[in-house]
Amino acid sequence: MIIEIHDVWHAASVKHEQYVRAKMEAAWKKLYRVGPPTPILARVYAFIRKHETEIVCASTRSYISSVRDYDSQFPPGSGERTMAEPILNRVFNYDKFRDASTGWRAYELCASSPYRVCPYCHLVPTDTKKKEADNKGYRPQLDHFIAKAEYPFLSLSLGNLVPSCGDCNGPAMKHNVHVLTNPHLFPLADTAVLTFKLRPREGKPWSPLLKALRLPLDEYEILIDTPSGNVAAQNSLQTFQLSDRYQNYLHEAYRIAKMDKNPAWLRTIATKLGFHLSLDDQLGFPIEDKGTKFKNIPQGKMRLDVYVDSRKW
């Protein structure tokens, strides 16, 4: 996780909570309409009623209570769990929410987000364009931070949905990683603690020429720091393969650092362009901005970190 997006669903919270409650009640009515409840249906119903506030409330960010109780009542690999899962999938039907063409649906939810870049990698745009006329539209994927395959009652829980790119949410990266036993940084609740630096390649010591950025690009690499002892940060760095992915943007980090370290280079560019580019122009966002603007620029966090760090050399 590169950026935190704690308020991502603020504008959608009321509508989504109403949607989940309505769908949940409608599903229970259908399930109970066919006759007396089976013992497993009664147990699932009791479990959901017990944890309803945690599951449905849009402000929930920790589901540890309901998850632990679910594992206790319906142990992984047990027959009870196997029978409970299809019931929960009917009550919390994510497929219908995802595929709906009208009403409150995944497209509407994603369109409400003020963020436009994947929080896990901060490389891939995740904006939303609704379907209209001949335009098929597009939206980000919705990652279930706690996997819905394991805990289907969290399939529609707003605090469990992270707008993300297909790479980060794909089988080569997070997919169904069990974050409860293998902790990862959570964009909706945790603080972004990964930081970027431009450094000499392969741990070589600094030299005056390296610090002045007068050596070729291949003499440098992007280093991503994680706080000592922060297992979630270290796991996130590894799962999303961030170190390798960011080396593809080494030229950007090099360019940003060079702005401060090699003014002659900037003057040369200004002369060739015929006009001067400000620092904000170079970064792609206002350097003094303390809000979210850098979060909506791919690699914005890297650019900001590298610029700030390079001034300390």
Rosetta silent file (secondary structure, phi, psi, omega in degrees, C-alpha in Angstrom):
SEQUENCE: MIIEIHDVWHAASVKHEQYVRAKMEAAWKKLYRVGPPTPILARVYAFIRKHETEIVCASTRSYISSVRDYDSQFPPGSGERTMAEPILNRVFNYDKFRDASTGWRAYELCASSPYRVCPYCHLVPTDTKKKEADNKGYRPQLDHFIAKAEYPFLSLSLGNLVPSCGDCNGPAMKHNVHVLTNPHLFPLADTAVLTFKLRPREGKPWSPLLKALRLPLDEYEILIDTPSGNVAAQNSLQTFQLSDRYQNYLHEAYRIAKMDKNPAWLRTIATKLGFHLSLDDQLGFPIEDKGTKFKNIPQGKMRLDVYVDSRKW
SCORE:     score description
SCORE:     0.000 S_00000001
   1 L     0.000  124.546 -178.574    0.000    0.000    0.000 S_00000001
   2 L   -99.065  -39.032  179.913    1.456    3.320   -1.108 S_00000001
   3 L  -125.200  151.068  174.770   -1.354    5.735   -0.217 S_00000001
   4 L   -94.832  143.626 -178.528   -4.078    5.730    2.423 S_00000001
   5 L  -136.021   57.114 -173.087   -7.672    6.397    1.349 S_00000001
   6 L   -58.380  -33.264 -175.354   -9.573    6.434    4.642 S_00000001
   7 L  -100.782   19.951 -172.840  -12.426    8.574    3.310 S_00000001
   8 L   -56.037  -36.478 -175.253  -12.787    6.801   -0.034 S_00000001
   9 L  -107.512   19.608 -177.428  -16.423    5.806    0.518 S_00000001
  10 H   -56.377  -45.843 -176.339  -17.603    8.833    2.507 S_00000001
  11 H   -71.642  -17.951 -175.198  -19.996   10.007   -0.220 S_00000001
  12 H  -103.496   -5.616 -168.170  -21.412    6.510   -0.702 S_00000001
  13 H   -58.440  -46.415 -176.705  -21.825    5.391    2.903 S_00000001
  14 H   -65.823  -49.797 -178.372  -25.550    6.104    3.368 S_00000001
  15 H   -62.053  -41.620 -176.491  -26.674    4.666    0.031 S_00000001
  16 H   -69.914  -40.207  178.826  -24.539    1.569    0.339 S_00000001
  17 H   -63.082  -41.454  176.915  -25.636    0.808    3.876 S_00000001
  18 H   -62.454  -41.017  179.450  -29.276    1.153    2.826 S_00000001
  19 H   -61.650  -48.034 -177.129  -28.623   -1.127   -0.149 S_00000001
  20 H   -63.853  -44.233  179.654  -27.018   -3.862    1.959 S_00000001
  21 H   -61.724  -43.600 -178.451  -29.761   -3.788    4.585 S_00000001
  22 H   -64.791  -44.876 -179.482  -32.491   -3.940    1.942 S_00000001
  23 H   -66.597  -36.498 -179.609  -30.867   -6.817    0.037 S_00000001
  24 H   -65.380  -47.527 -179.313  -30.188   -8.695    3.245 S_00000001
  25 H   -65.268  -39.634  179.092  -33.792   -8.477    4.449 S_00000001
  26 H   -64.002  -38.815  179.884  -35.157   -9.433    1.029 S_00000001
  27 H   -67.271  -40.315  178.624  -32.892  -12.488    0.924 S_00000001
  28 H   -62.540  -41.071  179.777  -33.965  -13.634    4.386 S_00000001
  29 H   -60.091  -42.664  179.630  -37.628  -13.398    3.390 S_00000001
  30 H   -65.898  -41.443 -177.909  -37.022  -15.596    0.347 S_00000001
  31 H   -66.911  -35.276 -177.434  -35.041  -18.135    2.333 S_00000001
  32 H   -87.003  -10.858 -176.772  -37.686  -18.401    5.044 S_00000001
  33 H   -71.881  -25.487 -173.043  -40.582  -18.463    2.590 S_00000001
  34 L   -79.310   -4.497  178.913  -39.959  -22.073    1.516 S_00000001
  35 L   140.586 -173.045 -179.793  -40.836  -23.527    4.911 S_00000001
  36 L   -56.470  140.197 -178.494  -39.440  -23.993    8.415 S_00000001
  37 L   -66.986  140.665  173.866  -35.752  -23.063    8.597 S_00000001
  38 L   -71.066  161.334  178.631  -33.228  -25.855    8.595 S_00000001
  39 H   -56.185  -38.236 -178.315  -30.871  -25.970   11.600 S_00000001
  40 H   -71.538  -36.811  177.427  -27.994  -24.562    9.523 S_00000001
  41 H   -63.833  -42.562  178.882  -30.159  -21.729    8.181 S_00000001
  42 H   -62.806  -38.338  179.775  -31.233  -20.832   11.714 S_00000001
  43 H   -69.344  -41.218  178.485  -27.609  -20.803   12.870 S_00000001
  44 H   -64.682  -42.616  179.037  -26.493  -18.612    9.978 S_00000001
  45 H   -60.075  -45.598  179.904  -29.390  -16.244   10.605 S_00000001
  46 H   -63.601  -39.123  178.965  -28.487  -15.976   14.295 S_00000001
  47 H   -62.844  -45.712 -178.501  -24.842  -15.357   13.440 S_00000001
  48 H   -66.385  -42.685  178.942  -25.691  -12.530   11.042 S_00000001
  49 H   -61.996  -37.106  179.579  -28.119  -10.883   13.449 S_00000001
  50 H   -63.411  -37.542 -174.528  -25.477  -11.008   16.172 S_00000001
  51 L  -111.797   17.973 -173.495  -22.903   -9.220   13.979 S_00000001
  52 H   -56.828  -44.599 -177.931  -25.250   -7.213   11.781 S_00000001
  53 H   -61.764  -45.921  179.961  -24.003   -3.803   12.889 S_00000001
  54 H   -62.378  -41.512 -175.603  -20.365   -4.709   12.288 S_00000001
  55 H   -72.526  -40.597 -170.813  -21.115   -6.253    8.898 S_00000001
  56 H   -93.565  -32.976 -174.589  -23.469   -3.605    7.529 S_00000001
  57 L   -59.509  128.374 -175.993  -22.262   -0.341    9.079 S_00000001
  58 L   -67.480  -20.633 -177.183  -20.364    1.713    6.490 S_00000001
  59 L   -89.742   -4.767 -179.746  -17.885    3.028    9.049 S_00000001
  60 L   -65.394  134.943  176.338  -16.629   -0.407   10.154 S_00000001
  61 L  -125.561  -12.268  176.449  -12.943   -1.000    9.415 S_00000001
  62 L  -124.737  126.686 -178.795  -12.238   -4.044   11.602 S_00000001
  63 L  -114.144   23.039 -173.202  -14.184   -7.254   11.243 S_00000001
  64 H   -62.893  -35.593 -179.072  -12.144   -9.320   13.651 S_00000001
  65 H   -64.122  -49.780 -178.811  -15.074  -10.024   16.000 S_00000001
  66 H   -69.234  -36.327  179.924  -17.359  -11.476   13.324 S_00000001
  67 H   -64.411  -46.264 -179.987  -14.501  -13.330   11.615 S_00000001
  68 H   -64.228  -40.020  179.979  -13.386  -15.040   14.811 S_00000001
  69 H   -67.741  -38.655  177.854  -16.940  -15.984   15.707 S_00000001
  70 H   -61.781  -46.595  178.709  -17.552  -17.348   12.203 S_00000001
  71 H   -62.661  -31.004  179.643  -14.413  -19.495   12.393 S_00000001
  72 H   -75.442  -45.281 -177.440  -15.565  -20.739   15.791 S_00000001
  73 H   -78.000  -33.898 -177.843  -19.141  -21.550   14.822 S_00000001
  74 L  -128.611   75.985 -172.631  -18.354  -22.739   11.296 S_00000001
  75 L   -57.118  141.672  177.574  -14.760  -24.042   11.415 S_00000001
  76 L   -53.985  133.324  179.285  -12.749  -23.966    8.163 S_00000001
  77 L    84.501   -4.360 -177.737  -13.064  -27.262    6.299 S_00000001
  78 L   -85.372  162.283  176.017  -16.095  -28.372    8.309 S_00000001
  79 H   -64.906  -35.659  178.551  -19.439  -29.532    6.958 S_00000001
  80 H   -60.235  -41.335 -179.810  -21.140  -26.662    8.759 S_00000001
  81 H   -67.433  -41.691  178.787  -19.024  -24.160    6.855 S_00000001
  82 H   -59.597  -38.814  179.508  -19.704  -25.873    3.544 S_00000001
  83 H   -77.430  -29.473 -178.108  -23.459  -25.630    4.177 S_00000001
  84 H   -74.537  -33.960 -173.393  -23.284  -22.045    5.459 S_00000001
  85 H   -58.308  -48.607  179.530  -21.412  -20.603    2.484 S_00000001
  86 H   -63.715  -31.483  176.433  -24.164  -20.858   -0.170 S_00000001
  87 H   -64.696  -47.300 -179.138  -26.649  -19.295    2.250 S_00000001
  88 H   -65.778  -34.649  178.379  -24.323  -16.364    2.898 S_00000001
  89 H   -67.441  -28.928  175.917  -23.633  -15.969   -0.816 S_00000001
  90 H   -75.933  -38.718 -178.625  -27.381  -15.591   -1.407 S_00000001
  91 H   -71.565  -42.742 -179.232  -27.816  -13.075    1.400 S_00000001
  92 L  -113.720   73.025 -170.959  -24.741  -11.018    0.462 S_00000001
  93 L   -82.041   93.369 -178.462  -24.851  -11.452   -3.304 S_00000001
  94 H   -69.676  -34.079 -178.077  -21.777   -9.652   -4.610 S_00000001
  95 H   -60.110  -41.692  178.888  -22.249  -10.894   -8.185 S_00000001
  96 H   -66.251  -40.202  177.730  -25.583   -9.088   -8.506 S_00000001
  97 H   -64.013  -40.482 -178.691  -24.082   -5.910   -7.079 S_00000001
  98 H   -69.419  -40.172 -170.785  -21.143   -6.179   -9.461 S_00000001
  99 H   -97.254   -6.227 -176.668  -23.143   -6.970  -12.608 S_00000001
 100 L   -59.985  143.945 -179.524  -26.257   -4.818  -12.100 S_00000001
 101 L  -102.490  -11.297  178.630  -26.978   -2.349  -14.898 S_00000001
 102 L  -138.207  169.423  177.675  -29.288   -0.055  -12.928 S_00000001
 103 L    70.738 -166.281  178.675  -29.764    1.180   -9.383 S_00000001
 104 L   -72.134  125.742 -172.924  -27.078    1.172   -6.730 S_00000001
 105 L  -156.512 -177.913 -176.490  -24.254   -1.004   -8.023 S_00000001
 106 H   -59.595  -39.167 -179.998  -20.511   -1.314   -8.317 S_00000001
 107 H   -62.036  -43.028 -179.617  -20.302    1.405  -10.992 S_00000001
 108 H   -65.520  -41.930  179.316  -22.153    3.879   -8.789 S_00000001
 109 H   -62.025  -50.058 -178.372  -19.983    3.032   -5.796 S_00000001
 110 H   -62.979  -35.739  179.656  -16.718    3.386   -7.701 S_00000001
 111 H   -66.399  -20.740 -178.876  -17.854    6.651   -9.267 S_00000001
 112 L   -79.639  -13.684 -176.513  -18.314    8.109   -5.785 S_00000001
 113 L   -72.599  135.034  176.171  -14.629    7.701   -4.918 S_00000001
 114 L   -82.532   -2.031 -176.884  -12.500   10.879   -4.935 S_00000001
 115 L  -103.824  144.547 -171.404   -9.395    8.766   -5.646 S_00000001
 116 L  -127.498   11.030  179.522   -8.256    7.841   -9.146 S_00000001
 117 E  -136.761  142.468 -178.623   -5.140    5.707   -8.666 S_00000001
 118 L   -56.497  125.327 -177.925   -4.731    2.227   -7.159 S_00000001
 119 L   -72.862  -22.006 -178.656   -3.748    2.647   -3.490 S_00000001
 120 L   -72.174  -45.547 -177.710   -1.784   -0.599   -3.407 S_00000001
 121 L  -109.075  -26.792 -176.321    0.734    0.288   -6.137 S_00000001
 122 L    57.428   34.961  178.766   -0.056    3.939   -6.935 S_00000001
 123 L  -118.663  -35.172 -170.343    0.881    3.247  -10.529 S_00000001
 124 L  -106.784  128.704  176.694   -2.336    2.345  -12.347 S_00000001
 125 E   -60.569  142.574  179.216   -5.320    4.707  -12.825 S_00000001
 126 L  -132.135   40.008  178.473   -8.548    3.465  -11.241 S_00000001
 127 L   -77.359  171.892 -175.571  -11.042    6.077  -12.392 S_00000001
 128 L  -125.099  134.122  172.933  -14.599    5.226  -13.385 S_00000001
 129 E  -126.821  115.195 -177.784  -16.502    5.910  -16.574 S_00000001
 130 L   -70.501  153.883  177.963  -20.139    4.837  -16.536 S_00000001
 131 L   -66.588  135.348  176.360  -21.701    3.029  -19.462 S_00000001
 132 E  -160.574  136.794  179.983  -23.474    5.307  -21.909 S_00000001
 133 L    48.953 -122.098 -178.370  -24.503    4.994  -25.568 S_00000001
 134 L   -87.844   -3.116 -179.559  -21.700    3.129  -27.376 S_00000001
 135 E   -85.199  117.616 -177.531  -19.272    3.596  -24.509 S_00000001
 136 L   -73.696  -18.546  179.102  -19.059    0.357  -22.513 S_00000001
 137 L    78.704  170.088  177.808  -17.531    2.162  -19.545 S_00000001
 138 E  -160.369  161.404  178.673  -14.943    0.976  -17.084 S_00000001
 139 L  -157.732  165.490  175.876  -14.223    1.017  -13.379 S_00000001
 140 L   -72.080  161.935  169.458  -11.595   -0.291  -10.963 S_00000001
 141 E   -73.173  156.038  175.666  -11.806   -3.748   -9.501 S_00000001
 142 E  -109.900  105.486  178.393  -13.085   -3.995   -5.942 S_00000001
 143 E   -78.114  131.278  171.170  -10.670   -5.994   -3.835 S_00000001
 144 E   -86.018  104.343 -174.974  -12.156   -7.735   -0.826 S_00000001
 145 L   -54.307  -47.082  167.524   -9.408   -7.009    1.682 S_00000001
 146 L   -94.596  117.732 -168.580  -10.626   -9.973    3.721 S_00000001
 147 L   -55.861  127.887  179.180  -11.306  -12.545    1.004 S_00000001
 148 L   -69.169  -21.298  176.666  -15.003  -13.104    0.287 S_00000001
 149 L   -64.473  -32.283  179.423  -14.213  -16.691   -0.679 S_00000001
 150 L   -90.353  -34.584 -175.013  -13.351  -17.346    2.967 S_00000001
 151 L  -133.263   75.704 -173.648  -15.814  -14.944    4.590 S_00000001
 152 H   -63.188  -18.663  178.448  -18.792  -14.433    2.230 S_00000001
 153 H   -71.509   -8.542  176.586  -20.729  -12.394    4.798 S_00000001
 154 H  -103.037   12.743 -176.007  -18.224   -9.577    4.118 S_00000001
 155 L   -61.824  -32.418 -177.723  -18.846   -9.584    0.360 S_00000001
 156 L  -113.408    3.466 -178.285  -20.774   -6.297    0.443 S_00000001
 157 L   -67.428  121.808 -172.501  -19.282   -4.698    3.563 S_00000001
 158 H   -60.701  -36.972 -179.798  -18.134   -1.227    2.536 S_00000001
 159 H   -75.083    2.809  178.157  -15.145   -1.249    4.859 S_00000001
 160 H  -112.650    2.812 -176.386  -13.885   -4.396    3.151 S_00000001
 161 E  -106.915  122.377 -178.624  -13.928   -3.040   -0.409 S_00000001
 162 E  -119.441  116.982  176.199  -10.770   -1.458   -1.840 S_00000001
 163 E   -66.657  125.376 -173.305  -10.804    0.054   -5.360 S_00000001
 164 E  -147.918  168.800  178.635   -7.728   -1.388   -7.004 S_00000001
 165 L   -84.381  162.601 -178.650   -6.103   -2.250  -10.304 S_00000001
 166 L   -64.895  -31.046  178.376   -6.326   -5.668  -11.900 S_00000001
 167 L   -66.027  -51.991 -177.134   -2.639   -6.371  -11.354 S_00000001
 168 L   -64.395  -32.439 -178.426   -2.703   -5.758   -7.603 S_00000001
 169 L   -92.695    3.376 -175.079   -5.957   -7.690   -7.205 S_00000001
 170 L   -88.250  176.022 -175.242   -4.848  -10.485   -9.523 S_00000001
 171 L   -64.997  -21.895  179.300   -3.524  -14.000   -8.865 S_00000001
 172 L   -80.927  -10.027 -177.522    0.117  -12.922   -9.132 S_00000001
 173 L  -128.714 -114.226 -169.977   -0.319  -10.494   -6.255 S_00000001
 174 L   -73.227  -57.598  178.613   -2.948  -10.097   -3.518 S_00000001
 175 L    45.109 -111.195 -177.220   -5.947  -12.074   -4.833 S_00000001
 176 L  -105.244   30.943  176.575   -6.986  -14.324   -1.920 S_00000001
 177 L   -55.970  132.712 -178.795   -4.086  -13.585    0.457 S_00000001
 178 L   -84.607   95.537 -172.342   -5.300  -14.272    4.008 S_00000001
 179 L   -73.637  -11.689  179.213   -4.604  -10.879    5.589 S_00000001
 180 L   -78.452  -31.609  176.993   -5.653  -12.013    9.061 S_00000001
 181 L  -102.492  -17.094 -179.338   -2.762  -14.463    9.345 S_00000001
 182 L  -129.217   77.070 -169.029   -0.514  -12.671    6.847 S_00000001
 183 L   -59.909  141.524  176.425   -1.018   -8.968    7.699 S_00000001
 184 L  -132.546  157.612  175.045   -0.873   -6.301    5.006 S_00000001
 185 L   -64.974  135.922 -175.515   -1.320   -2.538    5.089 S_00000001
 186 L  -108.352  111.361 -174.742   -5.017   -1.678    4.734 S_00000001
 187 L   -58.207  -25.909 -176.842   -5.657    1.469    2.611 S_00000001
 188 L   -85.768   -7.270 -176.284   -8.971    2.221    4.364 S_00000001
 189 L  -140.134  -34.242 -174.388   -7.514    2.265    7.876 S_00000001
 190 L   -84.560  165.208  176.252   -3.704    2.139    8.036 S_00000001
 191 L   -90.152  138.299  177.906   -1.155    4.912    7.613 S_00000001
 192 L   -71.554  114.448 -174.339    0.955    4.938    4.456 S_00000001
 193 L  -118.462   -5.917  176.417    4.462    4.202    5.749 S_00000001
 194 L   -75.461  134.168 -178.763    6.360    3.072    2.640 S_00000001
 195 E  -128.163  150.074 -175.219    8.800    5.760    1.467 S_00000001
 196 E  -108.365  144.378  175.049   10.819    6.176   -1.720 S_00000001
 197 E  -143.565  148.812  170.825   14.438    7.184   -2.213 S_00000001
 198 E   -96.167  126.441 -174.531   16.790    7.407   -5.161 S_00000001
 199 E  -137.696  159.513  173.309   20.032    5.635   -4.328 S_00000001
 200 E   -59.134  141.433 -176.423   23.224    4.347   -6.017 S_00000001
 201 H   -62.088  141.467  173.527   22.581    0.942   -7.558 S_00000001
 202 H    57.458   33.700  173.982   23.296   -2.208   -5.554 S_00000001
 203 H    73.103   16.911  178.409   24.216   -0.340   -2.373 S_00000001
 204 L   -63.180  149.343  178.588   27.244    1.443   -3.789 S_00000001
 205 L   -71.289  152.853  176.835   28.526    4.349   -1.665 S_00000001
 206 L   -65.060  145.895  170.282   27.698    7.906   -2.626 S_00000001
 207 L  -128.926  162.411  178.664   30.291    9.844   -4.599 S_00000001
 208 H   -54.893  -39.525 -179.641   30.246   13.563   -5.502 S_00000001
 209 H   -69.184  -38.378  177.076   29.283   12.722   -9.082 S_00000001
 210 H   -63.515  -44.122 -179.938   26.496   10.386   -7.959 S_00000001
 211 H   -65.843  -31.958  179.298   25.078   13.045   -5.618 S_00000001
 212 L   -80.565   -3.219 -179.158   25.253   15.660   -8.357 S_00000001
 213 L    55.970   44.947  178.428   23.314   13.262  -10.633 S_00000001
 214 L  -106.294    7.360  175.991   25.934   13.602  -13.331 S_00000001
 215 L  -104.808  160.899 -176.540   26.228    9.859  -13.930 S_00000001
 216 L   -60.345  160.173 -178.328   24.009    7.770  -16.239 S_00000001
 217 H   -55.666  -37.791 -175.007   20.572    6.538  -15.156 S_00000001
 218 H   -73.252    3.156  174.214   21.733    2.944  -14.807 S_00000001
 219 H   -89.620    0.681 -174.581   23.985    3.944  -11.898 S_00000001
 220 E  -126.403  167.553  173.032   20.882    4.455   -9.722 S_00000001
 221 E  -152.312  160.975  176.211   17.881    2.548   -8.413 S_00000001
 222 E   -91.671  127.317  176.973   14.667    3.277   -6.534 S_00000001
 223 E  -107.679  132.352  176.497   14.728    2.123   -2.925 S_00000001
 224 E  -111.518  116.106 -177.877   11.459    1.609   -1.027 S_00000001
 225 E   -88.499  141.405  170.826   11.897    1.785    2.741 S_00000001
 226 L  -120.116  142.605  178.286    9.696   -0.024    5.252 S_00000001
 227 L   -60.381  139.880  179.993    9.682    0.795    8.980 S_00000001
 228 L   -58.353  130.169  177.378   11.700   -1.664   11.035 S_00000001
 229 L    82.354   -2.802  179.851    9.479   -4.377   12.500 S_00000001
 230 L   -86.546   92.405 -175.762    6.409   -3.408   10.487 S_00000001
 231 H   -63.786  -39.838 -179.317    5.406   -6.831    9.148 S_00000001
 232 H   -61.597  -40.639  179.050    2.331   -5.512    7.325 S_00000001
 233 H   -67.329  -42.662  179.618    4.458   -3.000    5.408 S_00000001
 234 H   -64.935  -40.411  177.565    7.067   -5.617    4.529 S_00000001
 235 H   -65.454  -40.255  179.268    4.384   -8.044    3.343 S_00000001
 236 H   -63.417  -43.128  178.543    2.746   -5.348    1.231 S_00000001
 237 H   -57.920  -41.395 -177.635    6.067   -4.486   -0.378 S_00000001
 238 H   -77.546  -48.587 -176.192    6.585   -8.133   -1.299 S_00000001
 239 H   -58.594  -42.990 -177.426    3.028   -9.119   -2.271 S_00000001
 240 L   -90.308    6.595  174.166    2.575   -6.207   -4.678 S_00000001
 241 L    50.179   43.848 -171.204    6.135   -6.610   -6.021 S_00000001
 242 H   -68.215  -39.407 -178.715    6.626   -2.888   -5.604 S_00000001
 243 H   -59.183  -47.534  179.777   10.420   -2.765   -5.740 S_00000001
 244 H   -67.856  -42.076 -177.271   10.539   -4.433   -9.146 S_00000001
 245 H   -65.092  -37.064 -176.874    7.560   -2.567  -10.543 S_00000001
 246 H   -75.789  -17.924  176.748    8.896    0.832   -9.561 S_00000001
 247 H   -63.754  -21.284  175.970   12.234    0.303  -11.296 S_00000001
 248 H   -67.469  -13.594 -178.449   10.269    0.853  -14.515 S_00000001
 249 H  -115.373   23.782  178.837    9.871    4.466  -13.374 S_00000001
 250 H   -57.941  -38.161  179.761   13.497    5.071  -12.470 S_00000001
 251 H   -59.931  -33.463  178.801   13.704    7.757  -15.153 S_00000001
 252 H   -70.608  -44.768  178.668   10.971    9.718  -13.331 S_00000001
 253 H   -62.461  -41.312  179.093   12.725    9.504   -9.956 S_00000001
 254 H   -62.213  -44.310 -179.610   16.013   10.502  -11.599 S_00000001
 255 H   -63.734  -44.142 -178.609   14.362   13.479  -13.309 S_00000001
 256 H   -63.782  -45.822  179.688   12.692   14.699  -10.115 S_00000001
 257 H   -64.777  -34.506 -176.455   15.895   14.487   -8.065 S_00000001
 258 H   -68.343  -21.931  179.932   17.881   16.191  -10.809 S_00000001
 259 H   -59.066  -37.812 -177.254   15.702   19.288  -10.613 S_00000001
 260 H   -90.408  -31.434 -171.946   17.342   20.281   -7.328 S_00000001
 261 H   -91.496  -16.689 -175.490   20.820   18.815   -7.861 S_00000001
 262 L  -138.599   72.944 -177.735   21.569   19.934  -11.399 S_00000001
 263 H   -59.197  -29.143  178.686   20.186   23.422  -12.111 S_00000001
 264 H   -62.473  -35.663  177.640   22.194   23.636  -15.330 S_00000001
 265 H   -63.179  -41.583  178.246   20.149   20.723  -16.648 S_00000001
 266 H   -64.386  -39.921  178.760   16.924   22.638  -15.887 S_00000001
 267 H   -64.778  -36.755  178.527   18.226   25.724  -17.665 S_00000001
 268 H   -64.558  -43.574  178.445   19.057   23.632  -20.709 S_00000001
 269 H   -62.880  -43.881 -179.934   15.543   22.201  -20.795 S_00000001
 270 H   -60.682  -38.826 -179.684   13.998   25.670  -20.401 S_00000001
 271 H   -65.979  -42.601 -179.138   16.106   26.952  -23.273 S_00000001
 272 H   -69.050  -36.744 -179.923   15.054   24.086  -25.550 S_00000001
 273 H   -77.897  -29.608 -177.071   11.387   24.418  -24.628 S_00000001
 274 L    89.039    5.724  176.280   11.342   28.164  -24.785 S_00000001
 275 L  -157.211  162.905 -176.520    9.690   28.474  -21.365 S_00000001
 276 L   -97.679  133.863  174.987   10.334   27.573  -17.756 S_00000001
 277 L   -95.592  127.034  179.272    8.550   24.706  -16.000 S_00000001
 278 L   -72.616  169.418  176.580    7.797   25.354  -12.330 S_00000001
 279 H   -59.842  -42.076  178.833    8.396   22.776   -9.610 S_00000001
 280 H   -61.659  -38.593  177.673    4.652   22.110   -9.478 S_00000001
 281 H   -63.156  -41.798 -178.128    4.664   21.527  -13.247 S_00000001
 282 H   -66.912  -40.766 -178.746    7.530   19.078  -12.928 S_00000001
 283 H   -75.471  -33.991 -177.027    5.931   17.147  -10.073 S_00000001
 284 L    97.333    3.101  179.350    2.449   17.169  -11.549 S_00000001
 285 L  -161.677  159.459 -179.496    0.854   18.579   -8.392 S_00000001
 286 L   -65.806  125.353 -177.728    1.346   21.536   -5.984 S_00000001
 287 L   -64.587  -28.274 -178.426    4.331   20.817   -3.733 S_00000001
 288 L   -86.225   -7.083 -177.851    2.732   22.724   -0.859 S_00000001
 289 L   -68.038  128.409  179.276   -0.539   20.827   -1.109 S_00000001
 290 L  -104.373    7.656 -176.122   -1.204   18.774    2.031 S_00000001
 291 L   -95.859 -126.917 -171.457   -4.382   17.184    0.724 S_00000001
 292 L  -112.971    2.245 -172.865   -5.044   14.478   -1.833 S_00000001
 293 H   -60.279  -41.539  179.394   -3.824   15.939   -5.123 S_00000001
 294 H   -66.096  -24.613 -179.573   -0.597   13.925   -5.193 S_00000001
 295 H   -69.980  -22.552 -178.285   -2.668   10.799   -4.496 S_00000001
 296 H   -97.627   13.321  174.737   -4.475   11.210   -7.820 S_00000001
 297 L  -114.631  118.334  176.667   -1.265   11.337   -9.844 S_00000001
 298 L   -51.420  132.087 -175.983    0.286    7.965  -10.748 S_00000001
 299 L    67.987   12.931 -177.410    3.660    7.733   -8.956 S_00000001
 300 H   -58.668  -41.272  178.696    2.763   10.929   -7.096 S_00000001
 301 H   -64.446  -41.988  178.184    3.956    9.579   -3.742 S_00000001
 302 H   -62.260  -45.267 -179.675    7.243    8.464   -5.274 S_00000001
 303 H   -59.747  -46.261 -178.835    7.806   11.852   -6.897 S_00000001
 304 H   -63.732  -47.697 -178.961    7.104   13.701   -3.666 S_00000001
 305 H   -61.800  -45.121 -177.352    9.292   11.427   -1.533 S_00000001
 306 H   -64.893  -41.105  179.144   12.214   11.477   -3.951 S_00000001
 307 H   -63.428  -47.991 -178.877   12.138   15.256   -4.259 S_00000001
 308 H   -63.075  -43.322 -178.938   12.014   15.804   -0.495 S_00000001
 309 H   -67.796  -39.664 -176.972   14.720   13.212    0.164 S_00000001
 310 H   -63.355  -25.309  179.692   17.059   14.455   -2.567 S_00000001
 311 L   -75.219  -10.493  178.955   17.191   17.880   -0.939 S_00000001
 312 L   -92.948   -9.151 -176.521   18.763   16.249    2.131 S_00000001
 313 L   -62.610    0.000    0.000   21.759   14.797    0.262 S_00000001
